[in-house]
Amino acid sequence: MSVSHFLRVLVLAIVVCAGGQCCFAQTEFEIGPLTELRTNEGRMSFGTIVSVDVVSWSAPDATDLLIARLWDGVYLYPSRDLHTIGEPIRLCDQLGHVVLMVEPVDWDGDGHQEVVGTDRQGNVSLLKRVGEFPNIRLEVAQKPLLSADGIPFNIPFVNPKYRLSPNPEAIWPEGFNYTYPTIYRTADKQCDGLIFGDWGGELWYMPQVGVKEGLPEYSGQRYRKRSGQEFARPKSLLADEHGVTLLLGQAQEFQHRYPGGASRPVMYRNGQTRSDDLLVLCGMVGNEFRYLQRVKSGADGEPVFRDLGEVTIEGLPDDGYDAYNYHGVLAVIGDGEDTDLLLSRGCDLAICRNLKVPGPKPQFRFDRWVSGRDVPTRGYNFTEVLKTPEGRRYLLENDSQWSFRELLVANGVPQLSSERSPLFDQNGIFRVDGDTDAQHLTKWGFHRAALWDYDGSGQQHLVAGTDKGWLHLLRLERPLGENGRFEFRSFGPLRDSNGEVIRIHHRVVAAPIDLNHDDRLDLVLAGATYGFGDPRPGSGIYYVLNRGEAADHTPILSPVARLETVGHVHPDFINLHGQLQSLDLLGNGERLVLVGTQQGDDFRTYAYRPAKDRIALEHTGAVLPPISIEERLLDLNGDGQWEYIRSGGESLIPKYGRLNIRAKAQ
């Protein structure tokens, strides 16, 4: 007997049945160890990169990658030449920061690099490198960084072009400021000064003034926040040769554009001119690569730059992943005339070669993505598994667009093909509007889909719940994957039988189940106000009944109503999330609805079945571990058993583990 068959038999043996339905009182659910989901061959996912540098920490001649991941921590990827990348070593977690970005800095000039860390609230820290490779880690040396007179550093958001939107800001400038550090050491200096780019598109210069008790000292200028709390900030806000403060890139909030957004600098020692310049990746609504040439020093010794305009990177692919472009960062490889570039885009790393053109401004050409065989793959929001008539299985993902990726199995281990196939409808690539992300150029948003056999045909129709709170039907009218094309007929936003558009706040999620026992799959719905734009702010669990088909083969749906949950109450909330999924949890033919809400339960997931005597969901007694909004239960390898998959979300590295179902210990 196979292990999977034994597990299924065990589960069916331990449940206590009453009235033909199973009771879960004696059943436990546990998620097994998590494994990174890999691709057979393709780009390597490093996680959402918020800082990257090239260091030689594994060996004196190494070309290692020092990478800080969004929401995660700092990792060292050992490498000799950026062709073969070793398994990452986690140097530290976020160390209490919401986001931690790092820059290697030799603050005492002894050739041993330590680390300066920054976050998205303008804070600065010092980290020490401890141990020898591979037993290496980063530890806090000073947090927060103190100025020479003992005041904590905090870099403020001071963009003079930023205006408050008609609604309260999504980004509060008083307490929010991504800060991107780079070393700035001129040829005549022994220690590394710092330049910080920030969320407002400015550049700050902070020279080192000494070393005290083994730690660097920097001078700072005192200032107060609205709260009255006192901080230090760098004295020099960098300007051009005309004395005009540098304000780089374009930003957007709630459709309002303004100059200055997300300046991410890297020092570039020009091999042609021998000038200590800056290359700055900037902007939140489309990135610019701007070149700043040093022309002189200011009154306080700060560098003064001339903006020479945009730098060309020839052949750089446009993958459509704009949602993460404002997290892209630069790093240099080598020095002088042989200086190449590393460019991150989301979780991907591109190597761009220096074309060595004459003149003060360099040019580059895209060379390759850092890739490999059997490497961690990118993932954002996997929603369902669909099958072609030939039995090939595809995972549906929503990122900046909906796409299908084939599920492969290598030695019993699931993998994902690196090839993506868009989801088409009758109008081209299927797209739906977002509503909640104020900083995006496109109407990107968070959407989810579920299989919905609303007409009883057995076809793999889909219902898409969108960021805007609307529902769209994707009706499959031809074989999935026919001629390599994944095409549906779309309808939406769906309306109820009174002609009203069905809207469930924001980020609605749908779970099909037969609520009224008429052999039609109805929809359980959940959503919550997230940001602005919701005409009826709130949250909750709702439903619509499927009353049959209209003449155009769309479902006739009842008006939206709140859905009672018996045995557990999910509280209302805003600016948080809910998760639903319907599935045959035990493989016994009974479809259940899994409900997890962020408020109160922190996504702890409750299993429900439809009530017999009214439209409601009754708790089965089963409680599963938390399943958040980018997480699902799916059968990844086709063995009939459920895996929990953490799609990656903003971290962009998917992981999965077996859902273990067993009898409670007596």
N, C-alpha and C positions, 0 to 999 in steps of 0.2 A: 504493500500500500504506500502510495506517495505521501510525502509530508503534507502537501496541500490537501490531498483527499482526506488524510487523517484529521487535519484541523477542521475541515468542514463537518466530518462525522462527529467529532468531539463537540462542536458547537451545537449541532442538532440534538445531541444526546443530553446536553446539560440544561436546555431550556425546559421550563415547565409550561405545558400548553393548557389553556382554559378556553373553552368555547371556540376552538379552532384557531386562536391567535396566540402567539408566543409571548411569554412573560420573560423579561430580561433580568429578573431579580438576582439570578445566580450567575450573571455573565459580567466579565471584566473586559475592558478595551484598553489596549496599550499600543503606543507607536514604538516600533523597534528602532535600533540605531539608524541614524541618517547617513546616507551616502550621496555624494555629489553626482548629479546626473551628467553624463558625458556625451560628447558627440563622437561619431566614428572618425571623422576627419574634418577639421575646419578651424575657425578662429577659437582662440582660447579665451575664456571668460575669466577676467581677473576680479570680478565684482565691480560695482560702480566705483570708479576711480575718482577720488577727490584730490589726490596728490600722487605724483610719480617722480622718482629720481633714479639715476644710475649711480651705483656705489660699488665698491670692491670690498665687501665685508666677508665673503666666503673664501676669498683668496686674493693675494695682491694684484693678480692680473685678471680678476673676474669682472664681468659686466652684469652685476646683479641688479635686480629691480627692487626698489624700496617703494611699496605701494600702500597708501591708506585707502581703505574701502569705506564707502558710505555706510553708516549705522553699525559698523563692525569693529574695526581696529586697524592695526598696522602689520604688514606682512613683508617678509624678505623672500624673494624668488631667486634662488641661486642660478647663475648661468655663466658660461664662459664667453658666449658670443651672440646671445639672443636668438639662437636657432633652436637649441634644446634648453627648455626651462625646467628646473627642478621643482619638486614639491615644495609648496610655500611653508615657511616657518612663521608662526604667529608671534610677533614680538611683543604685542600688548593689545589689550582691548581699547575701548574709547577713553578709558581712564576718567570716567565721570563726565566727559564732554558729550554734548548731543552729537556733534560730528567732530572728528579729529583729523586735521591735515598736518603733514610733517615736512620738514626740510632739514637735510643733513648739514651740520654746521661744525666746523673745527674752531671752537671759540677760544682756544688758547694757543693755536698755531703749532701743536705738537704732531700734526699729521693724523690724529685719531678723531674721527668724526663723532659728534654727539648729535642731538636732534632738538630743533625748535618746533613746538607744536602750536597750532592755532585752531580755532573752532568757528562756528557760525554765529557766535555772539560777541565777536571781537576780542576774545581772551587769548592770551599768549602764555605758553608754558615752556619749561626746559626739561628735557628728558636725557638721561644718561644711558649709554650703551654698555651693557653688562654681559660678561661671559665671552666665550670664544665659540666660533662657528663649529658645529651646528647648534650648540647650547647657548643661544644668544637671546637677549631680551632687552626691552626698553623699560626703564623705571623712572619715576618722577624725581627730578632733581630740584625743581622749584616750580610751584604751582600756587598762585599765578606768578608770572614773571614780575619782579619788582624793579622799579626804577632805581637809579643810584641813590635817591633820597627816600627809598622805602615805600613808594606808592605803587599799587598794582597797575600794570598796564592793561588798557582796554582801548581798542581802536574803534572810534565812533563812525557811524554812518552820517556823512556830512554833505552828500550830493546836493548842490544848490538848485538843481533843476527838478528834483523830485517834488511832486505835489501830492497831497492827500487826495485819494479818490472820493467820490460822493459818499461812498460807504466807508466805514472804518478800514484802515489799511489791512491788507493781507500780510504785508511785511512791515512790522513796526520798526521804524528806523531808530527808535530809542534803545532797542534791545536786540537788534538783529543785524549782523554784518559778517557774512562770510569773509574770511581773511586768508589770502593766498600768499605764503612767504616764498621768497627766493633769496639766496645769498647774493651779496654785491660786494665783491672784493676786487679792488683795483690793484694794478701791478705793484704799487708802492705801499700796500698795506699787508700786514702779517695776518691779521684776524679778519673774520668774515663779518661785514656789516649786513644789514637786512633791508630789503625793500618788500613792503606788503602791498599787494593789490587787494581791493575790497569790492564788496557787492555794489557799491555806488559808482564804480568805474574809476576811482582815484588810485594814486600810488603814494605810499608813505615811505620815507627814508629814515632808518634808525641805525646810526653808526654805533659800533661798540666803543666804549670809552675806557674799558679796563677789564681786569679779571680780579675777583675777590673771592677768596676761599674756594678756588677752583671753578667758580661760575662767572659767566660774562656779566658785565654791567653795561647798561644802556642809559643814556640820558632821556628824560621825558619831560613833557610839558603838562602841568596840572590842568584838569577841567572837571566840571561837575555835570552829572546827569540830572534829569528832571527830579529824580528821587532825592537829590541832594548828596548822593554818594560821590566821593572824590576818586578820580582815577588819573593815571598818566597816559599820555598819548605821544607818539613821535612828534618832534618839533616841526619836521619838514614835511609839508604836503607838496609833492613835486609839481613843478611848473615847466613850461617851455621857455625858449629863449626870449620871449616877449613878456614873461612874467605871468602868463595866463595858466591857471591851474589845469593840469592835464585831466581830462574827463573823457574816458575811452569807452566805446561801445554804445549800444542802444538797449534800453530796457522798456518793459511794458508792465502795466498792472491795470487790470480791468479795462482793456482796450486803450488805455492812456499811454502814449509813447513819450519817453523823455531821454535826454542824453545821459550816458554814464551807466554802465552795467557790467558787473562781474569781470573786473580786470585781473587776469591771471598771468603774471610776468615770469620770465626766466632770463637770467643774465646771459648775454651772448657776447663773448669776446670775438670781435670781428677779425678774421684772419687776413682780410685785405687791408683794412685801415688801422688795425691794432687798437681800435676804440672799444671801450667797455660799455656796451650798449645793452638795450633791453628788447626782447621780442615778447609782445603781449598778446595773448589770446583774450578777446573781450567780447562782451555782448550777451544778452539773454534772449534775443529774438533774431537769431542768426549770428554766427560767430564771425569776427574779423581777426585777421592776423596783422597786427600793426608793429612797425619797426621804429624804435626810438633811438636816435643816435646821440651819444653824449657830445655836447659842444663846449661845455665849460663847467665850472663850479660856482655855486651861489655864495651868498654872504656867510653862511654857516657851514660851508664846505659840502653842501648837498649837491648831487649831480643835477645838471640842467640838460634837458634833452630837446632835440628837434624831432618832431613827428614826421617821418619820411613816408608815411602812408602805409598801405597794405602790402604785405609780403605774399608772393605767389607760391602756392604749393600745387604743382601741376599734377593732374591725374587723381586727385583725392576723391574717392568714391562718395557719392551721396546716397546713403542707404535709407534715407527717410526717417532715421532715428533722431529727430530733432528734440524729442522730449528730454534727452540727456545731454544735449550739446553744451548747455551752460555749466555742466560739471566737467567738461573737457579741460584738460590741462596739458602743458608742454614740459618737456625736459630735453636737455642737450646730451648728445653722445659724443665724446671726444672734445677737442679744443682746437681753436684756430681755424685754419683752412679746411680741416677734416671734421668740422663740427656738423653732425647730422642731428635730426630731431626725432624725438618720440612724441606722438600726439595721441591722447586718449579720446575715445568717443564712447561714452557709456562704460561698458566693461571691456571694450576692445582697445588694443594698442596698435598704432600704425607706426612704421618706420619710414621716415622721409629723408631722402639723400640730398646732400648739399650739392647744388649744380656748379658751385665755385665760379660764379659770374663775376666779372670785374665791377668795381663801383662800391659805394657805401652800403648798399642794401642787398642782402643775400636772396637767393631763390632756391626752392627745394622741389623735389619730385617725389610723389608717393611711390614707395618701393614695395611694401607688403604689409599685411597684417601679421602679427605674431600668432602663429597657428601651429597645429600639430595633429597627431593621431591620438584618439582616445584621451581627449583633454576635456576639462570642465566646459560646459556649454552655457551659452546665454539663455536666460529664461526670465519671463516677467509675469505673465498671468495665463497659465494653462487652464482650460475650462472643460473640455470634453474629449473623448476618444471616439472617432468615427472610423468606419470600415468601408473599403472599396468592395465591389462585387467579387474581386479576386481574393479578398481576405486580407489585403494589406491594411495596416492600422495607422491612423494619423492622429496626431495631437493638435487640437485647435488652440491657438494662442491669440490673445489680444495684447498688442504693445502699442506702437504708434499706428499699426494697422493690423487687421485680422489676417492670420496666415495659418497654413497647415504644415506640419513637419512630420515625416514618417517616423514611426516608432520601430526601432530595430532591436534585436536581441542577439547579444554576443556571449556565448557560453552561459546562457541563462540570465545574463545581466542586461537590463534595458539600456538602450542608447537612443539618441535622437540624431536623425540626419541633419546635417548643417544646411541642407537645401530647404528654402522656404517657398511655399506656393500661396499666392494671395487668394483670399476669398472674394469671388466675383459675384455680382448680381447682374440684373439686366442692364444696369447703367455703367458697368465697369467694375473697378475695385470697390467693394462695399465699404462705406464710411458712415459714421454717425457722429454728431456733434457732441463735444464736451461742454461743461458748464462751470467747473469748479476750480480750474487751475489758472489763476490770474496772470501768471508769468509766461505762459506759452504763446508762441507766435501763431500756431495753428490751434484749432479748437479741439485739442487733445483732451482726453478724459479717461476715466476708469470705467470699463465696460466688462460685462460677463455674459456668457451664453450657456444654455442648457438644451439638451436634446428634448424635443417635445413632439411626440406622436399624437398630435391633437385630433387627427382625423381617423385614427385607428388603422392607417394604411400600412404600418410597419416601416415607413420611410423615416430617414434620419433628418427630419425637420428640426430647426433650431429656433429658440426664442432668445433674443438678445436683450438683456437689461442694460440700459445705458446710464452714463454719468448724469445725463439730464433728467433722469427719472422716467424716461419713455421706454416702451417695449416695441421691438421690431420682430416680425416673423420672417424667417429665412426658410422658404419652402423648397425642398429638394425635388426637382422635376426631371432630372436626368441622372444617370449613374454617377456616383461620386468619383471624381478624378478622371472622368472620361476625356481622352485625348490630353491627359496631363492638366486638365483644368477643373478647378473646384468651384462650381457655379450653382447658385441658388436664385430663386426669385424672391425679392424682398418686398415686404409690405410694412408700412409704418410711417409715423408712430401709430400703433394700434389704438382703435377707439372702442368704446363700449356700445351696448345696444341702443343707447340714447344719443350716439354720435359724439360723445365727449372723448377727447384724448385722455388715455389712461396715463396718469403720472403719479409716481410714488417718490416724492421728494427728490433726492439725488442718489446716484449710484445704486439704482434698483437692481435687485437680484431676484430671479424667478426659479421656482422649484415645481415641476409638474407632478400632480397627484390627483387621484379621483376623490374629491372631498365629499360628494353627495351620492356616491355609489351608483352612478348611472352609466358606468363603463366609458366615460370620457375623462380625459386628463384635464383637470382644471389647473389653475396656477396659484401657488402660494407666493407672496411677494413681500419683500422687505427693503427698506431704504431709510435714509435719514438726511435731513438738511446738512449740507457740507459747504460752508462758505456762504455765498449769496445767490440770488436768482430763484429761490424757491418761493412760489406764490403762497404756499401754505406751510410755513416752517413746522417741522416736527419730525417724528419717526414712527416706527411701528411695524407690525406684521399684518399683512392684508391678504385679500384673495379676490379673484374673479372666477366665476363659473363659466365653463365651456358649454354653451347651449346648442352646439352643432355648427354646421358650415353655412356660410352665405353663398350667394351665386358665384362669387369670384374665388371660392374655395378658401377664404379666410375664415377664422373662427368667429362665431357670434358670442360675445363676452358680456357678462353681466357687469353692472357698475361696480366700482371698487368698494369694498367694505372691510372694516377691521375684522381680524380673525382672532377668535378666542383660543388661548392655549391653556389647557386644563392640566394641572399638576406642576406647572412652573410658569411664573409671570416674568416677561422680559420688559424691563423698564423703558420709558421713552427717553430720548436724548437728542442732541444735535452735535455736529462736527465730530461724530464717531461713526462706526460702521456696523453693519449686520451681514451675516453670511447664512445662506441656505443651500441645501442640496437634497435632492430626492434620489433614493437608490434602494436596491434590494440588499440591505446591509448584511443579512445572514445567508443569502443565497437560497432562501426557502420560498421565494415567490412573493413575499410581502414587501411592497414598496413603502418606505418610511421617509419622513422629512427630517433632516438634521438642521437644527436652528442654533446659531451662535451669535450673541451680541456682545459688542465691546464693552458697553456700559454694564456694570454690575457683575457680569460673568467673565469678562476678559476673554471672550470667545469660547469659553467652556461650552461644549456642544451637547444639546439635548435631542434625543430621538423621539419623534412623535408618529402616531398613526391617526388616520381620520376617525373622529368620533362616530358612533353608530346612530345616535338619535338626533344629531343636530350638526350644523356646519361649525366644526371646531377641530382642533388637534388635541389628542390626549397623549400625555407623556407615557412612554412605555416603561419607564424606570431606568432606561439606559442613558448613561452619561459618558460621553467620549472626551478625550483630551481636546484642548483648544484647536479649532480650525479657523484660521483667520481668512481675510478676504482674498489673498492670493494663494490660498491653500485649498486642496480638494482631496477627496478619496477617489482614486481612479485605478483601473486595472492596467498597469503599464506594460507588463510582459505577456498579457493574454492568457494567464494561467487560471483565471476564474477567481482570484483572490484580490482583495483591495490593498492598494498601497496608498499611504498618505504622501502627497507631494506638496512640498513648499516651492511654489513656482519660481521664487526668486524675488518678485516684487522689486522694490527699489535697490535691493542688493544685487540683483541680476545673476545670482548663482543658484540654480535650482537644486534642491535636495529631496530625497525620498526615503521612506522607510516602510516596512511591512506593518499593516494594521493587524496586531495580534488580538485574537478573540479567544478567551479561555474561561473556564469555570473559576468562580471565586474560591479561594481557600476556605475550607470549613474549619 
